[in-house]
Amino acid sequence: MKTGYGESKLPARLLSVNEVAQFLGIHSSTVRRWEKRGLLKSYAIGLRHNLRFKQEDVLSFLDKGEGESTR
């Protein structure tokens, strides 16, 4: 049965602060600091406004090399 929705239209899984930190090999506080500075784009989820990050945004951040000049 065709629904008209392909897999490409499904949203990518959102990553938590800890998952991003583990992926980048940094502390979770660094991820939060970069998010507050606007270096990493985040999304607030739920009533508690938990931070989540799109995988493509994290990869784009790496491609730009912004992590090198954040101190």
FIVEXKE-747922 format. One record per residue (C-alpha): residue in three letters; x, y, z. Coordinates in nm, 2 decimals. Layout:
<nodes>
<node><residuo>ALA</residuo><xx>X</xx><yy>Y</yy><zz>Z</zz></node>
...
</nodes>
This chain:
<nodes>
<node><residuo>MET</residuo><xx>0.00</xx><yy>0.00</yy><zz>0.00</zz></node>
<node><residuo>LYS</residuo><xx>0.14</xx><yy>0.34</yy><zz>-0.10</zz></node>
<node><residuo>THR</residuo><xx>0.10</xx><yy>0.63</yy><zz>0.13</zz></node>
<node><residuo>GLY</residuo><xx>0.27</xx><yy>0.89</yy><zz>-0.07</zz></node>
<node><residuo>TYR</residuo><xx>0.54</xx><yy>0.93</yy><zz>0.19</zz></node>
<node><residuo>GLY</residuo><xx>0.89</xx><yy>0.81</yy><zz>0.10</zz></node>
<node><residuo>GLU</residuo><xx>1.16</xx><yy>0.73</yy><zz>0.35</zz></node>
<node><residuo>SER</residuo><xx>1.34</xx><yy>1.05</yy><zz>0.23</zz></node>
<node><residuo>LYS</residuo><xx>1.06</xx><yy>1.25</yy><zz>0.38</zz></node>
<node><residuo>LEU</residuo><xx>1.11</xx><yy>1.11</yy><zz>0.73</zz></node>
<node><residuo>PRO</residuo><xx>1.29</xx><yy>1.34</yy><zz>0.96</zz></node>
<node><residuo>ALA</residuo><xx>1.64</xx><yy>1.24</yy><zz>1.06</zz></node>
<node><residuo>ARG</residuo><xx>1.69</xx><yy>1.13</yy><zz>1.42</zz></node>
<node><residuo>LEU</residuo><xx>1.78</xx><yy>1.41</yy><zz>1.66</zz></node>
<node><residuo>LEU</residuo><xx>2.09</xx><yy>1.37</yy><zz>1.88</zz></node>
<node><residuo>SER</residuo><xx>2.11</xx><yy>1.45</yy><zz>2.25</zz></node>
<node><residuo>VAL</residuo><xx>2.38</xx><yy>1.67</yy><zz>2.40</zz></node>
<node><residuo>ASN</residuo><xx>2.56</xx><yy>1.36</yy><zz>2.53</zz></node>
<node><residuo>GLU</residuo><xx>2.54</xx><yy>1.19</yy><zz>2.19</zz></node>
<node><residuo>VAL</residuo><xx>2.69</xx><yy>1.49</yy><zz>2.02</zz></node>
<node><residuo>ALA</residuo><xx>2.97</xx><yy>1.52</yy><zz>2.28</zz></node>
<node><residuo>GLN</residuo><xx>3.05</xx><yy>1.15</yy><zz>2.24</zz></node>
<node><residuo>PHE</residuo><xx>3.05</xx><yy>1.18</yy><zz>1.86</zz></node>
<node><residuo>LEU</residuo><xx>3.28</xx><yy>1.49</yy><zz>1.87</zz></node>
<node><residuo>GLY</residuo><xx>3.50</xx><yy>1.35</yy><zz>2.15</zz></node>
<node><residuo>ILE</residuo><xx>3.44</xx><yy>1.65</yy><zz>2.38</zz></node>
<node><residuo>HIS</residuo><xx>3.26</xx><yy>1.72</yy><zz>2.71</zz></node>
<node><residuo>SER</residuo><xx>2.89</xx><yy>1.78</yy><zz>2.71</zz></node>
<node><residuo>SER</residuo><xx>2.95</xx><yy>2.12</yy><zz>2.87</zz></node>
<node><residuo>THR</residuo><xx>3.15</xx><yy>2.22</yy><zz>2.56</zz></node>
<node><residuo>VAL</residuo><xx>2.85</xx><yy>2.12</yy><zz>2.34</zz></node>
<node><residuo>ARG</residuo><xx>2.62</xx><yy>2.34</yy><zz>2.55</zz></node>
<node><residuo>ARG</residuo><xx>2.87</xx><yy>2.63</yy><zz>2.54</zz></node>
<node><residuo>TRP</residuo><xx>2.90</xx><yy>2.61</yy><zz>2.16</zz></node>
<node><residuo>GLU</residuo><xx>2.52</xx><yy>2.59</yy><zz>2.13</zz></node>
<node><residuo>LYS</residuo><xx>2.48</xx><yy>2.91</yy><zz>2.35</zz></node>
<node><residuo>ARG</residuo><xx>2.74</xx><yy>3.09</yy><zz>2.13</zz></node>
<node><residuo>GLY</residuo><xx>2.54</xx><yy>2.99</yy><zz>1.82</zz></node>
<node><residuo>LEU</residuo><xx>2.81</xx><yy>2.77</yy><zz>1.68</zz></node>
<node><residuo>LEU</residuo><xx>2.59</xx><yy>2.46</yy><zz>1.69</zz></node>
<node><residuo>LYS</residuo><xx>2.22</xx><yy>2.48</yy><zz>1.59</zz></node>
<node><residuo>SER</residuo><xx>1.99</xx><yy>2.32</yy><zz>1.84</zz></node>
<node><residuo>TYR</residuo><xx>1.62</xx><yy>2.25</yy><zz>1.88</zz></node>
<node><residuo>ALA</residuo><xx>1.43</xx><yy>2.26</yy><zz>2.21</zz></node>
<node><residuo>ILE</residuo><xx>1.21</xx><yy>1.95</yy><zz>2.25</zz></node>
<node><residuo>GLY</residuo><xx>0.92</xx><yy>1.90</yy><zz>2.49</zz></node>
<node><residuo>LEU</residuo><xx>0.81</xx><yy>2.10</yy><zz>2.80</zz></node>
<node><residuo>ARG</residuo><xx>1.15</xx><yy>2.08</yy><zz>2.95</zz></node>
<node><residuo>HIS</residuo><xx>1.31</xx><yy>2.23</yy><zz>2.63</zz></node>
<node><residuo>ASN</residuo><xx>1.57</xx><yy>1.95</yy><zz>2.61</zz></node>
<node><residuo>LEU</residuo><xx>1.83</xx><yy>2.03</yy><zz>2.35</zz></node>
<node><residuo>ARG</residuo><xx>1.85</xx><yy>1.82</yy><zz>2.04</zz></node>
<node><residuo>PHE</residuo><xx>2.07</xx><yy>1.85</yy><zz>1.74</zz></node>
<node><residuo>LYS</residuo><xx>2.03</xx><yy>1.73</yy><zz>1.38</zz></node>
<node><residuo>GLN</residuo><xx>2.30</xx><yy>1.50</yy><zz>1.26</zz></node>
<node><residuo>GLU</residuo><xx>2.34</xx><yy>1.70</yy><zz>0.94</zz></node>
<node><residuo>ASP</residuo><xx>2.39</xx><yy>2.02</yy><zz>1.14</zz></node>
<node><residuo>VAL</residuo><xx>2.67</xx><yy>1.86</yy><zz>1.35</zz></node>
<node><residuo>LEU</residuo><xx>2.84</xx><yy>1.73</yy><zz>1.03</zz></node>
<node><residuo>SER</residuo><xx>2.81</xx><yy>2.08</yy><zz>0.87</zz></node>
<node><residuo>PHE</residuo><xx>2.97</xx><yy>2.22</yy><zz>1.18</zz></node>
<node><residuo>LEU</residuo><xx>3.26</xx><yy>1.98</yy><zz>1.14</zz></node>
<node><residuo>ASP</residuo><xx>3.29</xx><yy>2.07</yy><zz>0.77</zz></node>
<node><residuo>LYS</residuo><xx>3.33</xx><yy>2.44</yy><zz>0.86</zz></node>
<node><residuo>GLY</residuo><xx>3.60</xx><yy>2.36</yy><zz>1.11</zz></node>
<node><residuo>GLU</residuo><xx>3.44</xx><yy>2.59</yy><zz>1.36</zz></node>
<node><residuo>GLY</residuo><xx>3.54</xx><yy>2.37</yy><zz>1.65</zz></node>
<node><residuo>GLU</residuo><xx>3.90</xx><yy>2.48</yy><zz>1.62</zz></node>
<node><residuo>SER</residuo><xx>3.85</xx><yy>2.85</yy><zz>1.71</zz></node>
<node><residuo>THR</residuo><xx>3.60</xx><yy>2.82</yy><zz>1.99</zz></node>
<node><residuo>ARG</residuo><xx>3.81</xx><yy>2.90</yy><zz>2.29</zz></node>
</nodes>
